[in-house]
Amino acid sequence: MGAAEPIVVRYAQRVEHRHHQLGPPRPTASIGQSHGALLDGKVAEVGRAISATISPHWLRDNAWLLARRARQIRDNPAAQRWLLRPIVVRRGARPVAGTINFHGGPDERGMVEVGYVLLPRFRGRGYAIEAVRALLAWAERDPRVSVFRASVSPENERSLNLIAKLGFVHVGEQLDPEDGLELVFELPVRRSSV
């Protein structure tokens, strides 16, 4: 990854849930400042800006994704609200436990695809399902969204169990150029008719 590719970790939207927080608690810090600080290796500085502890492992493991989402935002600034958010555990030192996002805003069908990853030490604690529930609840408020999608490797038992608990239904398969075979699941948005 070249220095010309900005890295984004700051977003104006925030979704809170019982044990963790998605996105930054202080949305006033500029995206540009976070890019520069991360590119300069100032992980602690960016952590202070989002009131969280960022592990160098998190940054290393997610640099490719941060750069990809930064390019999406550069090409379409309106997509920013749908893209990458840190999952911040609200206990202790407020560690960044992982990331969650939609791959973009709603398409012509009203579909948004959710993606998430947790650092290994945070897995098996319920953070992923809480984060996905919170993000789906946030997206349901947008009238353009009609269906959620999740694409999962057939070997990823944790994610397969998670989406089953949420009610996602298997609708097909796809061959991802980077990740290989993925099972595709969808969940229609259920809006009350009140």
N, C-alpha and C positions, 0 to 999 in steps of 0.2 A: 504494500500500500504506500503510495507516494504522499509526500507532505502536502501536495495540492488538494488532496481529498479531505474535506472537512469531516469532523466527527461530531455528531449531534447527541447530546444527552439531556437537553433542556426542552421542555414542552409547556405550552400555556395551559393545557388541560390537566386536570388532576382528578383521579378517582380514588376515593378512600374506602377501605373495608376494615373489618374488625382488627386484624392483626398486621396488616401491611398497608402500604400506600403505593399507588401507581403514579409515577410522575413526580415532579418536584413540588415541594411545599411552598417555594417562593418563586412564582413564575416571572418575576421581574428581571432576573438575570438574563443577559443576552445570550442567544444561541452562539453568536460569533465568539464571545469570550470563552465559552465552554470549549468550542472547537480548538481555539488556540492553546488553551491551557492543557487539554488532553494531548494535543500534538506535541507540546513541549514537555510532556511527561509529568504535568502537575496534577496528578490524580487526587491528592489530598485537597487541593484548592477547589476543584470541581465538586468533590464530596462536601466541602463546607458550603458551597453555593446551593446544593440541593439538600442540605441538612442530613447527610447520610455518609456512611463509610463505604468507599469504593475499593474493592480488592483489585490489585494489579492483575490477578488472574481473570477477573470479570472483564477488565478492559482488553487484555490480550485475547481472550476467547471470543469476544464480541466485536473486535475491531472491524472485521469484514462486514458484519451486519450494520454497525454504526455508519460505516462509509456508504453502504448501499442505501440506507434510509436517508442519509444526508444528500445523496444525489437525487433521490426522489423528491425531497423537499425543495432542492434547488430548481428542479424541473417543474414542480407544481407546488408552490407554497401552501395552497389550500389543503393539501394532503397531510400536512404536519400533524393535525389533531388526531389522525388515525394511526400514526406510526409509532415507532419505538418509545417505550416508557420503561424506566427502571422499576423493579419491584423492590420496595424498601420495607424491611421488617421494622415495625415500630417499637421493638423491644431492644434494650441494651444500647449498643453503639449504633443502632439503625443501619445495619449492613444492607448493601444492595445484594439481594439474594438471586436476582436473575432479571430477565427482561420479558416483556409481553407487548404485543402489538397486533394490529391488523396489517395485512400486506399492502393495503391502500384503502381508499374510500370506497363507498358502494359502487358496484358496476351497474350496467343498464338493467340487470335483473334485481338489483337491490342486495346483492350478495357481498359480504365482507368475510375475508378469511383470517382467522385468528392464528397466531403463532406465539409460542412461549418457550422459555428455557430457564431452568434453575441451575445454579452451581450445585455440584454433587452434595455438598454438606448440608444443603437446605431441602433436599428431596425427602419424600416420605413424611412430611410434617403437615401436609394439607395446604401449604402456601399456593401451590399451582392451581388447585381447584378454586380456592377463594379468589385468586387473582383473575382467573378466567370468568368466574361468575360476576365479579365486579365490573370487568370490562364489557361483558355482554350486556349487563344491566345498563351501563352507560350508553352503549350503542343503540339499545332498544328505544331510547328517547328520540332518535333521529328517524323521522317518518320515511326517509328513503330506504332504510334498512329493512329487508323482508326475510333474509335468510343468512344464517351463519354457516361457515364452512371450516373444516379442519382437515388437513392432509397429514397422515401419520404413517411412518414406516411400519410394516407388518411386524417388525421385531421390537417395536417400542411399546412394551406391555404397560408401562406406567401411563403413557398418553392414551393408549387404547382404553384402559380402565377409566381414566378421567373423563374422556368424552362420552363413554357409555353411561357413566353416572349422571352426566348432564343431559342425556336424552338424544344425543346425535345419532343419526341413522346412516348406515353404510349405503352410499349411492353409486360407487364406482371405484376405479383405480386410475392412476396416472403415472407416467414415467417422468420424474423430475430430472433434468439434466445434471443437477448437483447431488441430489439425495437419493436417486434411484427410484425404485418402486414405492409408491405411496398409496395407501387406501384413503379414499375420499369420503368424508362424512358431512352431513348437513343437518341443521336444526332450524326449523322455521321460527320466526319471531312470533311470540304469542302476545298480542296486545289485547288488553281488556276492552270491551265494547261499552264502556261507561260513558 
